[in-house]
């Protein structure tokens, strides 16, 4: 390979560009190149703790990692996730979003359930692995999860729902410590392809439609009790799963400024939750990552701080968190070498030397400044290509590629879609399209009971147009009905039009939602805009671009680029929200099934006698 072709490659692709911050999708999926020797003392502490629990030397271990911004906390968690992913016997749970600190226990339940929905290397859900293990243990069988999945249709055909009831009773008899038999029943239902989605939904703490709950024999959760009961519920789930897998529970991104109603910060709320889990779990590893100041000024100022500290750093003899270290010259060379090795191998190029186009001496000089991982990657991005004609364009394309990789999960994230739309409309202030001159994008003033339903309001035409926009991707009919009720209360929320943005059908059994939708479309002159993947992808890329700390791009630069390329003003979703309502429901909506169902790949013996 000639130098000219190498130079052409590096002009076209910059592997460092936009890759300064580890995101949750990279914790679970493909991550950054990792140099395992860097801050190995932190990741090894977790691996050692798992081994001690496996040998019966410890039950529960608390580990806290502290480091300044950009030093590699999330890199360490990503390393841990990808290492244990290749091993059987561990359950990885990762939490980095704290949308409502007042309902942290309910949020944690959803995090645990979401983690158990993730697919293993055998392409089955971890829930399904647990279900298979429960049956195999009480029946002394050795069938795989996929064999059970393949067998369930015949079982249900022969015995209706009796097979699940019989298995549940058998398991409960052999495990008297399980106090909530319905959790066992729901876990078993995950093996039925026709019921997997509903079982997952119920295990996440959501309400099922009454007919579905009755069919599966699952009592519906009481919404008013979901915060108080969630912790009991999640403890039972973890107790069941920990018989087969050691849970590694990671709490990341704790250094946010949000405050709960009781005055405690996110780090303090999560630390208290971790203390409770430490006291009540049969076994597991609790891993927290935060800034040193968060530890010193928030965790240590908690009531009964000593009890919390003892549990969050239970393996440290000095009762101090594990501190990450800044990079040195050898580390800098190792990181750049690893990134470039993967880059050239992926593109099937052989460089003139392993650090090309960088100079080793210059990298070692940079290492003497003790950079963070983030600042090193930013330096590499800026110096990889001598001249970048349009930095915003390159960053945008990087973000768009990441959105492509995780669009299925992003399409379920109402918060990110709402923020993306809000930023997009904000970039159009002063512009006129679809006969609307956009003047402002505002929050909707609402009481505490009404907050969180209408995402924002578009104001235009000298205040004569006020469009309330609500992105609703949730599946629960009661929630959709409640959201639509707010969207039709024009006088209360100072609106001239309500706009529902949704990609899925609304269940015919959701009578309140259907009635409110009819009022919105036929009486109130509102609109239902279909959320389409190809339309929202560039808007999500813009959202990540604006919110990415390491890119050093100003909002003005980004907005100028959007205006120049007409990315927002020509976006069909943006135009449809502003256009005159049709009064009709969109066509070709997707079914309301948010979670994927693994496909059967082999036959199963259908003659097993459960009696």
C-alpha positions in Angstrom: 0.0 0.0 0.0 1.5 3.3 -1.0 1.7 6.4 1.2 -0.6 8.3 -1.2 -3.4 5.8 -0.6 -2.9 6.0 3.2 -3.0 9.8 3.0 -6.2 9.5 1.0 -7.7 7.3 3.7 -6.9 9.6 6.5 -8.3 12.6 4.6 -11.6 10.7 4.2 -11.9 9.1 7.7 -10.9 10.4 11.1 -11.3 7.6 13.7 -10.9 10.0 16.6 -13.5 12.6 15.5 -16.5 12.8 17.7 -15.4 9.9 19.8 -14.4 11.7 23.0 -17.3 10.6 25.3 -18.4 7.0 26.0 -22.2 6.8 25.6 -24.5 4.1 27.0 -24.9 2.5 23.6 -21.1 1.9 23.6 -21.2 0.4 27.1 -23.6 -2.2 25.7 -22.5 -2.5 22.1 -19.3 -1.8 20.2 -17.0 0.4 22.3 -13.8 2.4 21.8 -10.5 0.6 21.4 -9.3 -0.2 24.9 -5.8 -0.5 26.4 -6.4 -3.0 29.2 -3.3 -2.0 31.1 -4.4 1.6 31.7 -6.1 2.0 35.1 -6.2 -1.8 35.3 -6.2 -1.5 39.1 -9.8 -0.2 38.9 -11.2 -2.9 36.5 -9.3 -5.6 38.2 -10.9 -4.7 41.5 -14.3 -5.6 40.0 -13.0 -8.8 38.4 -11.4 -9.9 41.7 -14.7 -9.1 43.5 -16.7 -11.3 41.1 -14.2 -14.1 41.6 -14.4 -13.9 45.4 -18.2 -14.1 45.2 -18.0 -17.0 42.9 -15.8 -18.9 45.3 -18.0 -18.0 48.3 -15.4 -15.8 49.9 -17.7 -12.7 49.8 -21.4 -12.1 49.3 -21.7 -8.4 48.3 -18.9 -6.0 47.4 -19.1 -2.2 47.0 -16.6 -0.4 44.8 -16.5 3.3 44.0 -14.3 4.8 41.3 -13.5 8.6 41.4 -11.9 10.6 38.6 -12.1 14.1 37.1 -14.1 14.7 33.9 -12.7 12.9 30.9 -10.3 10.7 32.8 -11.9 7.5 31.8 -14.6 6.4 34.3 -17.0 5.2 31.6 -14.1 3.6 29.7 -13.5 1.4 32.7 -17.2 0.4 32.9 -17.2 -0.3 29.2 -14.1 -2.5 29.7 -15.8 -4.4 32.5 -19.0 -4.9 30.5 -17.2 -6.3 27.4 -14.9 -8.6 29.5 -17.8 -10.2 31.5 -20.0 -10.4 28.3 -17.7 -13.2 27.1 -18.2 -15.1 30.4 -21.2 -17.0 31.7 -22.5 -16.5 35.2 -22.7 -12.7 35.4 -25.5 -10.2 35.0 -24.5 -6.7 34.0 -26.9 -3.8 35.0 -26.0 -0.3 34.0 -27.8 2.9 35.0 -26.7 6.4 33.8 -30.1 8.2 33.5 -31.9 9.7 36.5 -34.9 11.4 35.0 -36.9 11.5 38.2 -34.9 11.4 41.5 -38.2 11.2 43.4 -38.9 7.8 41.8 -35.4 6.4 41.7 -36.6 3.0 42.9 -39.1 2.7 40.1 -36.4 3.9 37.6 -34.0 1.3 39.0 -36.6 -1.5 38.4 -36.9 -0.4 34.8 -33.1 -0.4 34.5 -32.8 -3.9 35.8 -35.6 -5.2 33.6 -34.1 -3.5 30.6 -30.7 -5.0 31.3 -32.3 -8.5 31.6 -33.9 -7.9 28.2 -30.5 -7.6 26.5 -29.5 -10.4 24.3 -26.7 -12.8 25.2 -24.1 -14.2 22.7 -26.7 -17.0 22.1 -29.2 -14.4 20.9 -31.7 -15.0 23.7 -32.7 -12.6 26.5 -31.1 -12.9 29.9 -34.7 -13.3 31.3 -35.0 -16.4 29.1 -31.8 -17.8 30.4 -33.1 -17.4 34.0 -36.4 -19.0 33.0 -34.6 -22.0 31.5 -32.4 -22.3 34.5 -35.4 -22.3 36.9 -37.1 -25.1 34.9 -34.0 -27.1 34.5 -33.2 -26.9 38.2 -36.6 -28.1 39.5 -37.1 -30.7 36.7 -33.5 -31.9 36.5 -33.5 -31.2 32.8 -30.8 -29.7 30.6 -32.6 -28.0 27.8 -31.4 -24.7 26.4 -33.4 -21.5 26.4 -33.9 -21.7 22.7 -35.3 -25.2 23.0 -37.8 -24.0 25.5 -38.7 -21.0 23.3 -39.3 -23.4 20.4 -41.3 -25.7 22.5 -43.7 -23.2 24.1 -46.2 -22.9 21.2 -47.0 -26.6 21.3 -47.2 -26.6 25.1 -49.7 -23.7 25.0 -51.7 -25.4 22.2 -52.0 -28.6 24.2 -52.6 -27.1 27.7 -53.6 -23.5 27.2 -51.9 -21.6 30.1 -51.8 -24.6 32.4 -48.1 -25.3 31.6 -47.0 -21.9 33.0 -49.2 -22.4 36.1 -47.8 -25.9 36.8 -44.2 -24.8 36.3 -44.7 -21.8 38.6 -46.2 -23.9 41.3 -43.4 -26.5 41.0 -40.7 -23.8 41.2 -42.3 -22.1 44.2 -42.5 -25.3 46.1 -38.8 -25.9 45.7 -38.0 -22.3 46.5 -39.9 -21.1 49.6 -37.8 -18.0 49.9 -39.6 -16.5 46.8 -42.4 -14.4 48.2 -43.8 -13.1 44.9 -44.8 -16.1 42.7 -46.0 -13.7 39.9 -42.4 -12.7 39.2 -41.6 -16.4 38.5 -44.7 -16.7 36.3 -43.8 -13.6 34.3 -40.2 -14.8 33.8 -41.5 -18.1 32.5 -43.8 -16.2 30.1 -40.7 -14.7 28.5 -40.1 -18.1 26.9 -43.4 -17.8 24.9 -42.7 -15.7 21.7 -46.4 -14.6 21.7 -46.1 -13.3 25.3 -42.5 -12.1 25.6 -43.3 -8.5 25.0 -46.1 -8.4 27.6 -44.0 -10.3 30.2 -41.1 -7.9 29.8 -43.6 -5.0 30.0 -45.0 -6.3 33.3 -41.6 -7.1 34.8 -40.6 -3.4 34.1 -43.4 -2.3 36.4 -45.9 -1.2 33.7 -49.6 -2.1 33.6 -51.0 -4.6 31.1 -54.3 -4.3 29.5 -56.8 -6.1 31.7 -57.5 -8.8 29.2 -53.8 -9.5 28.7 -53.2 -9.5 32.4 -56.0 -12.0 32.9 -54.8 -14.3 30.1 -51.3 -14.5 31.6 -52.5 -14.7 35.2 -50.6 -11.6 36.3 -52.1 -8.9 38.7 -51.6 -5.4 37.5 -49.3 -3.0 39.4 -51.0 -0.2 41.3 -49.7 3.0 39.9 -50.0 4.8 43.2 -47.8 2.2 44.9 -45.2 1.7 42.2 -42.4 3.8 43.9 -42.9 2.2 47.3 -43.3 -1.3 46.0 -40.6 -1.1 43.3 -37.7 -1.7 45.6 -39.3 -4.9 47.1 -40.0 -6.0 43.5 -36.5 -5.5 42.2 -34.9 -7.1 45.3 -36.9 -10.2 44.6 -35.9 -10.2 40.9 -32.2 -9.8 41.9 -32.5 -12.6 44.5 -33.9 -14.9 41.9 -31.4 -14.1 39.2 -28.4 -14.1 41.6 -28.9 -17.9 42.1 -27.7 -18.3 38.6 -25.7 -15.1 37.7 -23.7 -12.7 39.8 -25.2 -9.2 39.3 -22.7 -6.4 38.6 -24.7 -3.2 39.2 -23.1 0.0 37.8 -24.2 3.5 38.5 -22.6 6.1 36.2 -23.0 9.8 35.4 -23.8 10.7 39.0 -22.4 14.2 38.9 -25.6 15.9 37.6 -27.0 19.0 39.2 -30.6 17.7 39.7 -32.0 17.8 43.2 -34.8 15.6 44.5 -37.8 17.0 46.5 -36.1 15.9 49.7 -33.1 18.1 48.9 -30.7 15.3 48.1 -28.6 15.2 44.9 -28.5 12.3 42.4 -25.3 10.9 43.9 -26.7 11.0 47.4 -30.0 9.3 46.3 -28.1 6.6 44.4 -25.6 6.1 47.3 -28.5 5.5 49.6 -30.1 3.1 47.1 -26.7 1.2 46.8 -26.5 1.0 50.6 -30.0 -0.6 50.7 -29.0 -3.1 48.0 -25.8 -3.9 49.8 -27.7 -4.8 52.9 -30.4 -6.9 51.2 -28.9 -8.7 48.2 -27.8 -12.3 48.4 -24.7 -11.4 46.4 -23.4 -9.0 43.8 -21.0 -6.2 43.0 -22.1 -2.5 43.3 -20.0 -0.1 41.2 -20.3 3.7 41.4 -18.4 6.2 39.3 -18.2 9.9 40.2 -16.0 13.0 40.6 -13.8 13.3 43.7 -15.7 16.4 44.7 -19.0 14.5 44.5 -17.6 11.9 46.9 -16.0 14.4 49.3 -18.8 17.0 49.5 -22.0 15.0 48.7 -21.5 11.4 49.8 -19.5 12.2 52.9 -22.1 14.8 54.0 -25.0 12.3 54.0 -26.7 11.4 57.3 -25.1 8.3 58.6 -22.3 8.9 56.1 -20.0 6.3 57.7 -22.4 3.5 57.1 -22.8 4.5 53.4 -19.1 4.8 52.9 -18.4 1.4 54.5 -20.6 -0.2 51.9 -19.5 1.8 48.9 -15.8 1.1 49.4 -16.1 -2.3 51.2 -12.9 -3.7 49.6 -10.7 -0.7 50.3 -8.8 -1.0 53.6 -8.3 2.8 53.7 -12.1 3.4 53.1 -11.3 5.5 50.1 -12.6 5.2 46.5 -10.3 3.8 43.8 -8.8 6.9 42.0 -8.1 6.8 38.3 -4.7 8.0 37.2 -3.8 10.5 34.4 -2.1 9.2 31.3 1.7 9.1 31.1 3.9 9.0 28.0 3.7 5.2 27.7 -0.1 5.3 28.1 -0.5 8.0 25.4 1.6 5.9 22.9 -0.3 2.8 23.8 -3.8 4.4 23.4 -2.9 6.0 20.0 -1.3 2.7 18.8 -4.5 0.7 19.8 -6.9 3.1 18.0 -4.8 3.3 14.9 -4.3 -0.5 14.8 -8.0 -1.1 14.8 -8.6 1.7 12.3 -6.1 0.4 9.7 -7.1 -3.2 10.1 -10.8 -2.3 9.7 -9.9 -0.4 6.4 -7.4 -3.1 5.3 -4.5 -0.7 5.0 -0.9 -1.1 6.2 0.6 2.2 7.4 4.3 3.2 7.1 4.6 2.7 10.9 2.1 1.9 13.7 1.6 5.5 14.8 1.2 7.1 11.4 0.5 9.9 10.8 1.7 10.9 14.4 5.2 11.2 15.6 6.1 9.1 18.7 8.4 11.8 20.2 5.6 14.3 19.9 3.1 11.9 21.6 5.6 11.3 24.4 6.0 15.0 24.9 2.2 15.3 25.1 2.2 12.5 27.7 4.4 14.5 30.0 1.5 17.0 30.5 -0.6 14.1 32.0 -3.6 14.4 29.8 -7.0 12.8 30.3 -8.2 10.2 27.8 -10.8 12.7 26.5 -8.2 15.5 25.9 -5.9 13.0 24.2 -8.6 11.8 21.8 -9.5 15.5 21.1 -5.9 16.3 20.3 -5.7 13.2 18.0 -8.8 14.3 16.2 -7.5 17.8 15.7 -4.1 16.7 14.5 -5.0 13.5 12.5 -5.8 15.5 9.3 -3.8 18.7 8.7 -6.8 20.6 7.4 -10.5 20.0 8.0 -12.6 21.9 5.5 -15.8 21.7 7.4 -15.5 20.4 11.0 -19.2 20.6 11.6 -20.0 18.5 8.6 -17.6 15.8 9.7 -18.9 15.8 13.3 -22.4 15.7 12.1 -21.7 12.6 9.9 -20.0 10.9 12.9 -23.1 11.5 15.0 -25.4 10.4 12.2 -23.5 7.1 11.9 -23.9 6.5 15.7 -27.6 7.2 15.5 -27.9 4.7 12.7 -26.3 2.0 14.9 -28.8 2.6 17.8 -31.9 3.9 16.1 -34.1 1.1 17.4 -33.6 2.0 21.0 -33.5 5.8 20.3 -36.9 5.5 18.6 -38.3 4.5 22.0 -36.6 7.4 23.9 -39.2 10.1 24.0 -37.0 12.5 26.0 -34.2 12.5 23.4 -36.7 12.8 20.5 -38.4 15.7 22.2 -35.0 17.5 22.9 -34.0 16.8 19.3 -37.2 18.4 18.0 -36.9 21.3 20.4 -33.3 22.1 19.2 -34.4 21.8 15.6 -37.2 24.3 16.0 -34.9 26.6 18.0 -32.6 26.7 15.0 -35.5 28.0 12.9 -36.4 31.0 15.0 -37.0 33.9 12.6 -37.7 31.5 9.6 -41.0 31.1 7.9 -42.2 27.7 6.7 -45.7 26.2 6.2 -47.1 29.8 6.7 -45.7 29.9 10.2 -43.0 32.4 11.2 -41.3 30.8 14.2 -40.7 33.2 17.1 -40.0 31.1 20.1 -39.9 27.5 21.5 -41.1 27.5 25.1 -41.9 25.2 28.0 -45.6 24.7 28.7 -46.5 26.2 32.1 -48.1 23.4 34.1 -48.8 22.3 37.6 -46.9 19.4 39.1 -49.7 17.0 38.1 -49.5 18.1 34.5 -45.8 18.4 34.1 -44.0 16.1 31.7 -46.9 15.5 29.3 -46.6 18.3 26.7 -42.9 18.5 25.7 -42.8 22.1 24.4 -44.7 24.8 22.6 -43.9 26.5 19.2 -45.0 30.1 19.1 -45.3 32.0 15.8 -47.1 34.6 13.8 -47.0 37.2 16.5 -48.3 34.8 19.1 -51.3 33.8 17.0 -49.9 30.2 16.5 -49.1 28.2 19.6 -48.5 24.5 18.8 -48.2 22.1 21.8 -46.0 19.1 20.8 -46.1 15.8 22.7 -43.9 12.8 21.6 -45.6 9.7 22.9 -43.9 6.4 22.2 -45.0 4.6 25.4 -47.3 1.6 25.1 -49.6 1.9 28.1 -53.1 3.0 27.1 -53.7 4.8 30.4 -50.6 7.0 29.9 -51.4 7.7 26.3 -54.9 8.7 27.3 -53.6 11.0 30.1 -51.2 12.7 27.7 -53.8 13.2 25.1 -56.1 14.7 27.7 -53.5 17.5 28.3 -53.0 18.0 24.6 -56.7 18.9 24.0 -56.8 21.4 26.9 -56.0 24.4 24.8 -57.1 27.2 27.2 -55.4 25.6 30.2 -52.0 25.4 28.5 -52.4 28.4 26.2 -52.4 26.5 22.9 -54.0 27.0 19.5 -53.2 23.5 18.3 -52.2 20.2 19.8 -49.8 17.9 18.0 -49.2 14.2 18.8 -46.0 12.8 17.4 -46.0 8.9 17.4 -45.0 6.0 15.2 -47.2 3.3 16.7 -50.9 2.5 16.7 -53.0 3.2 19.7 -54.7 0.0 21.0 -58.4 -0.2 20.2 -58.9 -1.2 23.9 -57.5 2.1 25.1 -60.9 3.7 25.1 -59.9 6.9 26.9 -57.0 7.5 24.6 -59.2 6.8 21.5 -61.8 9.3 22.7 -59.2 12.0 23.5 -57.6 11.4 20.1 -61.0 11.8 18.4 -61.5 15.2 20.2 -58.0 16.3 19.2 -58.4 15.5 15.5 -62.0 16.2 14.8 -63.1 18.8 17.3 -59.9 20.7 18.3 -58.2 20.9 14.9 -55.1 19.1 16.2 -52.9 16.7 14.4 -51.2 13.3 14.7 -47.8 13.4 12.9 -46.3 10.0 12.2 -42.8 9.7 13.6 -40.7 8.2 10.8 -37.2 6.8 11.3 -35.6 8.5 8.2 -37.0 11.9 9.4 -35.9 11.8 13.0 -32.3 10.4 12.4 -30.7 13.7 11.3 -32.6 15.6 14.1 -31.2 13.1 16.7 -27.7 13.6 15.2 -28.1 17.3 15.7 -29.2 16.8 19.3 -26.1 14.8 20.1 -23.9 17.2 18.2 -25.2 20.2 20.3 -24.8 18.2 23.6 -21.4 16.6 23.0 -19.0 18.1 25.5 -15.8 17.2 23.7 -16.5 18.6 20.2 -15.8 22.3 21.1 -18.4 23.5 18.5 -20.6 26.4 19.4 -24.3 26.3 18.9 -24.0 29.3 16.5 -21.6 27.3 14.3 -23.9 24.3 14.3 -27.0 26.4 13.5 -25.1 28.1 10.7 -24.3 24.7 9.2 -27.9 23.5 9.5 -29.1 26.7 7.7 -26.5 26.3 5.0 -27.3 22.7 4.3 -31.1 23.2 5.0 -31.1 20.0 7.1 -33.9 21.2 9.4 -35.9 23.5 7.2 -36.4 20.8 4.6 -37.1 18.0 7.1 -40.5 16.4 6.5 -41.2 15.8 10.2 -40.5 19.5 11.0 -42.7 20.7 8.1 -45.5 18.3 9.0 -45.7 19.5 12.6 -46.1 23.1 11.3 -48.4 22.4 8.4 -52.2 22.6 8.4 -53.7 19.5 10.2 -55.4 16.9 8.0 -57.7 15.7 10.8 -56.8 12.1 9.9 -54.8 9.4 11.7 -51.6 8.5 9.9 -51.5 5.3 7.8 -49.0 2.4 8.0 -48.3 2.9 11.7 -46.2 0.2 13.4 -47.7 -2.3 15.8 -47.3 -1.3 19.5 -44.6 -3.9 20.3 -41.5 -2.0 21.5 -39.3 -5.0 22.3 -37.8 -7.5 19.9 -38.6 -11.1 20.2 -35.8 -13.7 19.6 -36.7 -16.1 16.7 -36.8 -19.8 17.2 -33.9 -21.6 15.4 -34.4 -25.3 16.3 -37.1 -27.8 17.0 -38.0 -29.0 20.5 -39.5 -32.1 22.0 -43.2 -31.4 22.5 -44.1 -34.5 24.5 -42.9 -33.5 27.9 -45.3 -34.4 30.7 -45.7 -31.7 33.3 -48.1 -33.6 35.4 
